[in-house]
Amino acid sequence: MEIVIRSTPDEVASTVADIVERSVRAGPTTLGLATGSSPLGSYRELIRRHHDDGLDFSSARVFLLDEYVGLPKSHEQSYFSVIRSEFVDRVDLDPDRLHGLDGRAHDLAAEAARYDAAIAAAGGIDVQLLGIGSDGHIGFNEPGSSLTSRTRIKTLTEQTRLDNASFFGSVDDVPHHVLTQGLGTIGEARHLVLVAVGAGKADAIAAAVEGPLTAFCPASVLQLHRHATVVVDEAAAGRLALADYYRYALRHKPTWQQF
Ligand SMILES: N[C@@H]1[C@@H](O)[C@H](O)[C@@H](COP(=O)(O)O)O[C@@H]1O
């Protein structure tokens, strides 16, 4: 696991965009994209690179991390709609190459199994972007999630519903249930990139990176991954005991070694 501490959210976005750009330029790539506010700066930077530098997403494929149960894809807060308006519709990515979970599927268990199979049939995910919830969740894998879980239905904590209430107007409108890639599913991506900005994420980042590997902090599963990069700003790094070492290691990073 590599911890990259950047001074500002803009620098975080630039580092994350560098990782995605490298994968996109290397050939047809499969991206795992996350919603939430954390990756928004990275999407804006990638859109800028598409317009200014000709970064071409036409051969990329995208799988979403999670989805609310009960919302049609057309609902403006469905993650399918959000990722279209924040990213896919603003670059040259064919919406047919965007894959999401159907939160209105009649048989949610079958939908979850279909999704894992679709990811596998696409050859797996090359780069998976992740945010982190204030309770350490990734995707919608709330504390207590099995570290080897597959895509499935989960019940949101009251805290997560409150955290997401601003997107809906009222907490009463936030669904109680979601479909989310499991921690085991996420762990099969070839490169995990977790992004966090702001002091509100400092405790969750410290628990994920320096705490024990535990279902109590689902993001700690990154500690088991062979290629995980955690990109944070100074505020989100505020509770890291080894922050000086991470900065030192970055300064001395071999020039041939990429993130
Ligand atoms: N399902 C999403 C997560 O994927 C995201 O990481 C989290 C944090 O969101 P934000 O980045 O807005 O803090 O929110 C939701 O729960």
The ligand as a MOL file (V3000), in Angstrom:
LIG
                    3D

  0  0  0     0  0            999 V3000
M  V30 BEGIN CTAB
M  V30 COUNTS 16 16 0 0 0
M  V30 BEGIN ATOM
M  V30 1 N -21.3630 4.9180 -1.6750 0
M  V30 2 C -20.6400 6.1350 -1.5120 0
M  V30 3 C -19.1900 5.8050 -1.2980 0
M  V30 4 O -18.6650 5.2010 -2.4680 0
M  V30 5 C -18.4230 7.0630 -0.9640 0
M  V30 6 O -17.0660 6.7720 -0.7940 0
M  V30 7 C -18.9770 7.6700 0.2960 0
M  V30 8 C -18.2300 8.9060 0.7320 0
M  V30 9 O -18.7530 10.0120 0.0750 0
M  V30 10 P -18.0560 11.4200 -0.0160 0
M  V30 11 O -16.9100 11.2420 -0.9430 0
M  V30 12 O -19.0990 12.3160 -0.5450 0
M  V30 13 O -17.6190 11.7610 1.3680 0
M  V30 14 O -20.3200 8.0150 0.0230 0
M  V30 15 C -21.1880 6.9780 -0.3620 0
M  V30 16 O -21.4480 6.2000 0.7490 0
M  V30 END ATOM
M  V30 BEGIN BOND
M  V30 1 1 1 2
M  V30 2 1 2 3
M  V30 3 1 2 15
M  V30 4 1 3 4
M  V30 5 1 3 5
M  V30 6 1 5 6
M  V30 7 1 5 7
M  V30 8 1 7 8
M  V30 9 1 7 14
M  V30 10 1 8 9
M  V30 11 1 9 10
M  V30 12 2 10 11
M  V30 13 1 10 12
M  V30 14 1 10 13
M  V30 15 1 14 15
M  V30 16 1 15 16
M  V30 END BOND
M  V30 END CTAB
M  END
